[in-house]
Amino acid sequence: MAAEHLAQVNIATLRAPLDGPELAGFVAELEPINAMADASPGFVWRLQTEDGDATAIRPYDDDRIMVNLSVWESFETLRGFVYSTRHLEVMRHRRAWFSRMADPYLALWWVPAGTIPTVAEARRRLELLASRGPGPDAFTFRSPFPRSARR
Amino acid sequence: MRPFSFLGIAAIGSTLVGMDKLPTDRDLIAIGLLQDPVRRALYRHVVAAGGEVSRNQAAEAAGVARSLAAFHLDKLVEAGLLEASFRRLGDRRGPGAGRPSKLYRRAAGEVAATFPPRTYEAAAQLLAEAVEQAGADPELQAVARRAGADAGRRITAEAEAEAPAGTAPAPAIERVLAARGYEPYRDGDALRLRNCPFATLSAEYPVLVCAMNLSLLEGLLEGLGDAPERAVMDPAPGRCCVAVLSKNNLN
């Protein structure tokens, strides 16, 4: 097992309340897609409340912003889940559900295996990516950095 | 520190590496190799097989001796058009299992050359980034759907023009996809696509480009008078993200 795991955070701004008709398609996909993630090769952990609700966590002043935070064994396993499963079909509809996000809306970074990132840490990584661009401490799918590059 | 490459594609997003990719000597040598009809037959056989092909299989398909096939196959590997690996065929292990066979499959990289030099990929990357930042996925999908439908109607009209009115059915989607480079193959009831014509771009902008591709194929089906809902997103590593279901499988 690798000594470092990959953490990912992405944020998304809801266009409408979760219990309204606009988001019904998204809400219907939550359970099956989360279950698929949990069973995916390389999945380690994902942020959720005690009663298993990942959508209730709204740490930003703008409470329409949801946070998706997870840890995976490798870059390849996370990428495989995001882009090579039914998750891709769901993401096709992202603009119907979420407002256009300020860049960046996604950040990746390496964590020591066994550690769980906090929401505050995830926000810091997004800010780091925004201010410095992709680097070993915060990067993206398009500009990945290998484990050994972490300082 | 340089970003590392993924799937053999240089990470381009932030660095715009590859913006100025002009035909290299390697590209030209590879294309020149395919001028030979035997090599072309061997290359096409390996590509169509979709997986690993032995020297014997390729020789038989091209109708040449095994030693000649081996010579040409290795030339194609040298040029970067094919990749080779060694593996024992069959279940036998240990002494008597025989030597491992040399197996060939299509190389992951691309070979391309245009004269005068044209770098449409660089333009496509900038346009994709702009669409992504503008959040214009729905507009892109609508454009692709219309373009696919227009192409499908044009193909249907051309088929009708070649035959007396009413006698020619619209070309089947399988033929149309093959002509557009998707390399369709049957998998049970479904038609899957071995090649992504937008591979470099879709590796960088998967959501944007795969959704565009799905809309394009929905439109193509519509223009051919077929059912657009036969095209579905069905991503898996190593093939196009879209599959075409059989009519019987539509619920």
Interface residues (C-beta under 8 A of the other chain):
Chain A: F75 R79 G80 V82 Y83 S84 T85 R86 L88 E89 M91 R92 R94 R95 A96 S99 R100 M101 D103 G133 P134 G135 P136 F139 T140 R142 S143 P144 F145 P146 A149
Chain B: M1 P3 F4 F6 A11 I12 G13 S14 T15 Q133 A134 G135 D137 P138 Q141 E204 P206 V207 C210 A211 L214 V232 M233 P235 A236 P237 C241
